[in-house]
Amino acid sequence: MTGVVIKSTGSWYWIRTSDHKQYQCRIRGKFRLKGIKSTNPLTVGDHVDFDLEKNTNTGIITNIHKRKNYIIRKSVNLSKQTHIIAANIDIAFLLVTLDNPPTYTAFIDRFLATAEAYAIEAILLFNKTDIYDEELHMKKDQFMKIYTDIGYQCIEISATENENIDTVKELMLGKVSMFSGHSGVGKSTLINAIDPSLQLKTAEISTQHKQGQHTTTFAEMFVIPTEPEIYIIDTPGIKGFGVVDFKENEIGDFFREFFRLKHLCKFNNCLHVNEPKCAIKGAVENGKIAPSRYRSYLQILNGEEVHYRIKDI
């Protein structure tokens, strides 16, 4: 039998077949370790083959189909290298909030660079705009311009006030969409606005630390019976986003505005740091590339884990 992984709890996987049936499946030990360097050999969105066990409604996964793409990040588990967040994604939506909680520009840029590296369309959703004061609206407009000028679609939304939810929903028809962002940015609230029948659990922001409280423990795919169907992958809130397997001479290619200008650099192998006649540094100096984007690039290049808050720049 063949199906798609719609939920994972670490040892068990829920598989949805084309006839809309669901089965709980496991991976055999040898299969789990073979050639896998991540904390999770399988992830939500994976297409798999499985065999049902006798006299049960459970199965054994026997094969993972080749992925067209995936989103991956460094794992907090130091014994492993990576953690695959989701696979076979059409659109990766990143929810951004300027306050309650603040989103980091380095987080945004690493997410976008990873999506670029794995050929996944990324869209930024600036959420909670209904609670912004004049200063935050100005800051939001500033950052939306930065990313719009680069070529990314940016949409202002309010999941609680239903602002532009239909716009987002229209983009999702017939596609597999992943929602990601820090805890508390409103992923579950947005999914509930798209389909109120799901009634996903939400939580209040911690007033002391202005951080979200985890309401999504494991990634999960929800199927919304529109025509065509909408497939939503909700992911746990993540504090940091460590990039994986980026060669230093390729990092600039995952920053769209760098890639467009790199042919103007004097040296073909320019890393845009200390080299003379570097088109990228020149563009930063004359305001054509945002300083925050250049800082994010240098952080990745240097392997730093330092993050900048949107509101601090």
N, C-alpha and C positions, 0 to 999 in steps of 0.2 A: 504494500500500500504506500501511497505517496501523500504528503501533506506539508503544511507550513507551520513552523513553530510560532505559536501565539503567546506562550508564556513559559518562563523558566524560573524555577526556584532553586537552581543549583544542581540538584540530583534528579529531579523530575522535569519533564518537558510536556507541555500540552500541545498536541498536534491537531490542526484543523484540516480536514480533507475537503475535496472539491464538492462533496455532497453535504457540507456543513456539519458533519459529525466531528466530535472531539474525542481524542484518546490520550491517556497519560502514558508516556514512554520513558524509558531509561536508555543509557548508553552502557555497553559492556566495557569493562575496565581497560582491556587492551586497546579498544577503539578510542577510548577517552584520551590516552596518552600518545597515540601514534602521530608523530609529526606536529603536535599541537604545542605551541609555546605560550599560549594565552591562558588566563585563569578560567576561561570558559570556551570549550571547544565548539559549543553550539550557542547560537544566540537567536533572539526573536527576529523573525523574518527569513530565517534559513528554510530552504526547501529540503526535505529529507525523505528517505525511504524507511519503512519500518515493517516489522512482522508482529502480528498479534500473538500473545502468549496463550496457551491452551486454557480454556475455561475461565478466561478473565477478560476485562476490558482494557487491559494494559498491554504495552508492546515494547519491543526492543528496536532501537534505531540502528539501521544497518549501513546507511550511506548518507553523506551530506552532498547535495548537488553543488556544483560550482557557483560561487557567488558572483553576481554582476558588480557588486561593490559592498562596502561596509564602512561604518564609522568605528574607529579604534582610538584608544588612548592608553597612556601609561597606567598600570594598575597600582593601587595602594598596597597590594600584596607584593612585598619585595622578593618573594621567592619565584615570582613569575614576571614576565616582561610586559605583558599587555592585557587589556580587557576590551573585548569586542562589544560595543554598545548595542548595535543592531545591524542587520544585513539586508541587502536587496531593497534599497531605499530609492524612491523617486524624488522626494523633496525632504530636506532637513530644515525644519523650522527651529530657529533659536529665539527663545523668549528673552527679552532684555527689559530690565527695569532700572530706572535711575535712582530709585530709593525704595526701601522696604521690600526686598533687600537691594543694595546697589550691585550692578553687574560690572565686572572688570573688563576693561578694553582688551587686556592681554588674553582674557578668556574668549572674548568674541573673536579676536584675530586668530587665535590658535584653532578655534572651532572652524572658522572659515577656511583657513589654510588646509586643515585636514579634509574638509569637504572638497576643496579644490583638488587635493592630491588624489582623492578616490573618485573624482568625476561625479560628484553628487551636487545637485542644485541646492543652494542654500538661500533661505529667505529670513530676514530679521523681522521679528514682531516686537514692536515697542509697546509693552503692556502697561496697564494701570495709568494711562494718560488722564483718566478722569480725576485723579487725586493730585496731579501736579500743580504747583504754583507757577507763577510767571517765570521765575528763574529756572525751574526744572523744564518748563516748556521750551525756553530758549536753548538750554543745554541739549534737550532732545532733538530740536531742529538742527542744531550744530552737528550732532553725530549722525543724524539721518542723512544730512547733506554729504558728509564724508563717505559714507558707505554707498549712497546712491550714485555719487560721482564715480566711484570705483566700478559700479555696474551691478551692485546687489539690490534686489528689491527690498524695500523697507515699508512696513505697514504699521500705522498707529492703530492700536486696538485697546479696548477695555472689555475684558472678559465678563466683568460684573455688570457692565452697562450695555452689553451686546453691541458695542461699537465695532463696525467693520468685520463682524464675525461671518456674515454672508460672503464677504470678499475672500476671506481665508478659505471658507468651505468650498467655494467655487474652484479654487486652485487645487483642491484635494480630490475632486471627483475622479474616480477610477484609478487612483494612485495610492502608493504606500508612502505615508508621510510620517516622519519621526519628529516628536516634540522634545526639545532638550533645553536645559538652562539650570541656573542655580535653584536650590530648594527655595520655595516661596515666591517664585516669579509668576505663578498662576497657571501652570501647565494643566493641572487637574480641573481647575475652574474653567479654563478655555475649552477643554474637551467636553465638560458638562454643558457649556454654552452651545457647542456644536451639536451635541446629542444629549439632551437633558435626561433621557431614559437610562443613561449609564450610571448616573448618581455616584460619581467617584468621590472618595473621601477627600476633603480639603482641611487645611489647618491654618490657624492664625500665625502671623509673623511674630517672632520673639521681640518684644519691645525693648529688651535690654541689649540684645546684640544685633537687632535688625536683620536677622537671618531667618530663613524659612525652616520649618520643621518637616522632616521627611514624611510624606504621605504615600509615596510610591516606593515600595521596597525592592521590587523586581520589575524589569522591563516587561511590558505586556502589549499585545496587539488587540485592538478593538475593531470590529467590523460594523460599519454603519450601513444599514440597508437602503442606501440611496440608489439612484439609477444614473450612472454606474455606481457600484459600491465604493465606499471610502474605507481605507485601511489606515488606522492610526496606531503608531507605536509610541506609547508613553514610557519615558525613561525616568529612573530615579534622579533626584536633584544631585548635581555634582558641584563640589566646591572649586576644583581645579581641573585643568585640561592639559595634560602632558602629551606632547606630540611624540610620534613613534616613527622610527626608521627614516627620518629626514636626513639626507646627505646634505652637507653644508652648501655645496654648489647648486643644489636644487631648491633650497628654501625660498629664494627670491622668486622662483617660478610660481609658487603657490600664493604669492601676493600679486594680484592682477595688475595693479598699477606699476609694480616693479617689472613684471614680465614685458609689458608694453614698451618700456624704455630701455631695457638692458642692452639692446643692440647698439645704443648710442654710447655705451661705456667704452673707454679706450681699450680695455682688456676684455677678452672673451670670457675669462674665468674670474671676473671681478666679483668680489664678495660685498662690495658697497660699504666698506669700512674705512680703510686707510689708503685705498688706491687713488692715484691721481686721475683727473678728468672722468669722474664717476657720474653718470647721468642721474643715478638715483639720489645721491647726496645733493647734487645740484637742484633736483626737483624738490627735495625737502627744504632746502635753503630758500627757494623762490616761492614756496607755498603750494606747489602742485601736488606734493605728497604730504599727508598729515603727519606731524611729528609723532603722534601716538602710534601710528602704523609702523613708522621706522623703529621706534623703541620696541614694539612687539617683535619686529623682525630680529633686532639685535639680541633680545632675550632668548629667542628660539635658537639663534646662531650660537650663542654662548652657553646654551643649556641651562639658562636661569629659570627659576621658578617664581620670580618676583612678579606680582600682579599690580596693575594700576586700576583704580576705581574710575569709572566714567566721571563722577562728580568731582574728582580731584584734578582733572586735566583741563 
